């Protein structure tokens, strides 16, 4: 899951594009190469899926908020080094502290709920539900950003939510899976945080958003985890380091992908994450999605892809949300 900074990962469509003048002080775009963009995005999705597998392994030993802290703290040094080397220290100076704090708190909710669910369900099931996030972003863009969503896209959103119900599958007693609901809460928190990206890019750099998202999330989750803190074990050091490195590499690859290709090309590739997590589920836990999960995931992915297609068609003649006043 890309942090929306994501994984459960990012909403690529809402991710700031650092080559825009509004985003990064007029920095010129790099060489545009669709094949390179595809390769970078596939690498990003693979890295984020590996990071999520690491979080699932750690969830068996530590509370959700402690894993959330480890997730942010382990990636922060790598990301900070990359930002300072590529953009310099001035790029991380925040302007709108309130929105940065909001995103950090939403990150705590997002990762914490996702980790809670990962301990209790397969990665592939959690991903299937989490893929509803782009649909929620589209719905939230109406009241928050003033965007227009036509009846076809509203229909796609509704069908995607039906797919979530298929995966959640209310039991015979009418009660849905609580871990599944936690993934839905995580997806909702991600959607709200993704919308704030469109607001923050009017004043803050992409580098500041990434760094402060991780820093605030790690600090806040660490403080909240103190009452139930479990001492870290040396045998988990490599796992924690690997999780942090995978998250940082995923972030770098994600940024590189959107700098080299259009969102309409790159964003749909996020759904390839389902292939990766099915592989991790089988290799690490010897489990595979059942038929109902496959059906629900298919509905959600199809709705998301249609929504991206409609966004490309309808949005072709208007300015992106980043440019709106």
C-alpha positions in Angstrom: 0.0 0.0 0.0 1.7 3.1 -1.2 1.5 5.9 1.1 -0.5 8.6 -0.4 1.7 8.8 -0.1 0.7 5.1 0.3 0.5 1.7 -1.2 -1.5 0.4 0.3 -0.2 2.8 -1.8 -0.8 5.9 -3.4 -3.4 7.4 -5.4 -1.3 8.1 -8.4 -3.8 10.4 -10.0 -3.7 12.8 -7.0 0.1 12.5 -6.5 1.8 15.8 -7.0 3.7 16.2 -10.3 7.0 17.8 -9.4 7.7 19.0 -13.0 4.8 21.4 -12.8 5.8 25.0 -12.1 3.1 25.2 -9.4 4.6 22.2 -7.7 8.3 22.8 -7.6 9.4 26.3 -8.5 9.4 25.9 -12.2 11.6 22.8 -12.5 11.6 21.6 -16.1 10.2 18.2 -16.9 12.5 15.3 -17.5 12.6 13.3 -20.7 9.2 11.9 -21.3 9.3 8.2 -22.1 6.2 6.0 -21.8 8.1 2.7 -21.7 10.3 4.1 -18.9 7.2 5.3 -17.1 5.6 1.9 -17.3 8.8 0.2 -16.0 9.1 2.6 -13.1 5.5 2.2 -12.1 5.7 -1.6 -12.2 8.8 -1.3 -10.0 7.0 1.0 -7.6 4.0 -1.4 -7.3 6.3 -4.4 -6.7 8.3 -2.4 -4.0 5.1 -1.3 -2.2 3.7 -4.9 -2.2 7.0 -6.1 -0.7 6.7 -3.4 2.0 3.1 -4.5 2.7 4.2 -8.1 3.0 6.8 -6.9 5.6 4.1 -5.1 7.5 2.0 -8.2 7.6 5.0 -10.2 9.0 5.6 -7.6 11.7 1.9 -7.4 12.5 2.2 -10.9 14.0 4.6 -9.6 16.6 3.8 -5.9 17.3 0.6 -3.8 17.8 -0.7 -1.9 14.7 0.4 1.5 15.8 3.9 0.3 16.6 4.1 -1.2 13.1 2.8 2.1 11.7 5.6 3.9 13.6 8.2 1.4 12.3 6.9 1.9 8.7 7.3 5.6 8.8 10.6 5.7 10.8 12.3 3.0 8.7 11.5 4.8 5.4 12.2 8.3 6.5 16.0 8.2 6.4 16.1 6.8 2.9 13.5 9.2 1.6 15.1 12.2 3.3 18.5 11.3 1.8 16.9 11.1 -1.7 15.1 14.4 -1.3 18.2 16.3 0.0 20.3 14.9 -2.7 17.9 15.6 -5.5 16.2 18.8 -4.4 18.1 20.3 -1.5 17.0 21.3 2.0 14.8 24.2 1.0 12.4 21.8 -0.7 11.2 20.3 2.6 10.3 23.6 4.3 6.5 23.3 4.9 4.1 26.2 4.3 0.6 24.9 5.3 1.4 23.1 8.6 -2.3 22.4 9.3 -2.7 20.3 6.2 0.6 18.5 6.8 -0.6 17.6 10.3 -3.9 16.4 9.0 -2.2 14.2 6.4 0.1 12.7 9.1 -2.9 11.9 11.3 -4.7 10.4 8.4 -1.6 8.4 7.6 -1.7 6.9 11.2 -5.3 5.9 10.7 -4.6 4.5 7.2 -1.6 2.4 8.1 -2.8 1.4 11.5 -6.2 0.1 10.3 -4.5 -1.6 7.3 -2.0 -3.4 9.6 -4.8 -4.4 12.0 -6.5 -6.1 9.0 -3.3 -7.6 7.6 -2.8 -9.6 10.8 -6.2 -11.2 10.2 -6.7 -11.6 6.5 -4.6 -12.4 3.4 -2.8 -9.6 1.6 -4.8 -10.2 -1.6 -8.1 -9.8 0.2 -7.0 -6.6 1.9 -5.7 -5.2 -1.5 -9.0 -6.1 -3.2 -11.0 -4.0 -0.7 -8.3 -1.2 -0.7 -8.6 -0.8 -4.4 -11.9 1.1 -3.8 -9.8 4.1 -2.7 -9.6 5.8 -6.2 -13.4 5.5 -6.4 -13.6 7.3 -3.0 -11.2 10.0 -4.2 -13.4 10.7 -7.2 -16.4 11.0 -4.9 -14.7 13.3 -2.4 -13.4 15.5 -5.2 -16.9 16.8 -5.8 -17.5 18.5 -2.4 -13.8 19.3 -1.5 -12.3 20.3 -4.9 -15.5 21.3 -6.7 -14.9 18.9 -9.5 -17.8 17.6 -11.6 -18.5 13.8 -11.7 -21.0 12.7 -14.3 -23.6 10.0 -14.0 -21.4 7.4 -15.7 -18.6 7.9 -13.2 -21.1 7.9 -10.3 -22.4 4.5 -11.6 -18.8 3.2 -11.7 -18.3 4.3 -8.1 -21.5 2.6 -7.0 -20.6 -0.6 -8.8 -17.2 -0.6 -7.3 -18.7 -0.2 -3.8 -20.9 -3.2 -4.6 -17.7 -5.1 -5.4 -16.5 -4.2 -1.9 -19.6 -5.7 -0.4 -19.0 -8.9 -2.4 -15.5 -9.2 -0.9 -16.8 -8.3 2.6 -19.6 -10.8 2.2 -22.0 -10.3 5.1 -22.1 -13.5 7.1 -25.1 -15.6 7.9 -25.7 -13.5 11.0 -25.6 -10.3 8.9 -22.3 -9.0 10.3 -19.5 -8.2 7.9 -15.8 -9.0 8.6 -14.4 -6.4 11.1 -10.9 -6.6 9.5 -12.5 -6.0 6.2 -14.2 -2.9 7.6 -10.8 -1.7 8.9 -9.4 -1.9 5.3 -12.4 0.2 4.2 -11.6 2.8 6.9 -8.0 2.8 5.8 -9.1 3.4 2.2 -11.4 6.2 3.3 -8.5 7.8 5.2 -6.3 7.5 2.2 -8.9 9.1 0.0 -9.2 12.1 2.3 -5.4 12.4 2.5 -5.1 12.1 -1.3 -7.6 15.0 -1.8 -5.5 17.2 0.5 -2.6 16.6 -1.9 -4.4 18.7 -4.5 -4.8 21.4 -1.9 -1.2 21.3 -0.7 0.4 21.4 -4.1 -0.8 25.0 -4.4 1.7 26.1 -1.8 4.0 23.2 -0.8 6.6 21.1 -2.7 6.1 17.3 -3.3 9.3 16.7 -1.3 7.9 18.5 1.8 4.7 16.4 1.5 6.5 13.1 1.4 9.0 13.9 4.2 6.5 15.5 6.6 3.9 12.8 6.0 6.4 10.1 7.1 7.8 12.2 10.0 4.4 13.2 11.5 3.0 9.7 11.0 6.0 8.0 12.7 6.1 10.5 15.6 2.3 10.4 16.2 2.0 6.6 15.9 5.1 6.2 18.1 3.6 8.3 20.9 0.2 6.6 20.6 1.9 3.2 20.7 3.7 3.8 24.0 1.0 2.3 26.3 1.1 -1.0 24.5 4.7 -0.9 23.4 6.4 -4.3 22.7 10.2 -4.4 22.9 11.8 -4.7 19.5 13.6 -8.0 18.8 17.0 -8.1 17.1 15.9 -10.8 14.7 13.4 -8.4 13.2 16.0 -5.7 12.4 16.6 -6.9 8.8 12.8 -7.1 8.2 12.2 -3.6 9.5 15.1 -2.2 7.5 13.9 -4.0 4.4 10.4 -2.7 4.8 11.7 0.8 5.1 13.9 0.5 2.1 11.1 -1.1 0.0 8.8 1.8 0.9 11.4 4.4 0.0 12.3 2.7 -3.3 8.6 2.5 -4.1 8.2 6.2 -3.5 11.2 7.1 -5.7 10.0 4.8 -8.5 6.4 6.2 -8.2 7.7 9.7 -8.6 9.9 8.8 -11.5 6.9 7.0 -13.2 4.7 10.1 -13.1 7.5 12.4 -14.2 8.0 10.3 -17.3 4.5 9.4 -18.4 0.9 10.6 -18.3 -1.3 9.6 -15.4 -3.7 7.9 -17.8 -0.9 5.5 -18.8 0.7 5.0 -15.4 -2.2 5.0 -12.9 -4.0 1.7 -14.1 -0.8 -0.2 -13.5 -1.4 0.1 -9.7 -3.8 -2.8 -10.1 -0.9 -5.1 -11.0 -0.2 -5.0 -7.2 -2.8 -7.7 -6.9 -0.6 -10.1 -8.8 2.3 -9.4 -6.5 0.4 -9.8 -3.3 -1.2 -13.1 -4.5 2.4 -14.3 -5.1 3.5 -13.2 -1.6 0.4 -14.8 0.0 1.3 -18.1 -1.6 5.1 -18.0 -1.0 4.9 -16.8 2.6 1.5 -18.0 3.9 0.4 -20.7 1.4 -3.0 -19.1 0.9 -4.8 -18.0 -2.2 -8.0 -15.9 -2.8 -11.2 -17.8 -2.9 -13.8 -17.5 -5.7 -15.9 -14.8 -4.1 -12.8 -12.6 -3.5 -11.8 -13.0 -7.1 -15.3 -11.9 -8.2 -15.3 -8.9 -5.9 -11.8 -7.9 -6.9 -12.7 -8.1 -10.5 -15.7 -5.8 -10.0 -13.6 -3.2 -8.1 -10.7 -3.3 -10.6 -13.1 -3.0 -13.6 -14.9 0.0 -12.0 -11.6 1.7 -11.2 -10.2 1.2 -14.7 -13.5 2.5 -16.2 -13.3 5.5 -13.9 -9.7 6.2 -15.1 -10.8 5.9 -18.7 -13.7 8.4 -18.2 -11.4 10.8 -16.3 -9.1 10.7 -19.3 -11.9 11.4 -21.7 -13.8 14.0 -19.7 -10.8 15.7 -18.2 -8.9 16.0 -21.5 -10.2 19.6 -22.1 -9.9 21.0 -18.6 -7.1 22.0 -16.3 -6.0 19.4 -13.7 -7.2 20.0 -10.1 -3.7 21.2 -9.1 -4.2 24.3 -11.2 -7.6 25.2 -9.8 -7.8 28.3 -7.5 
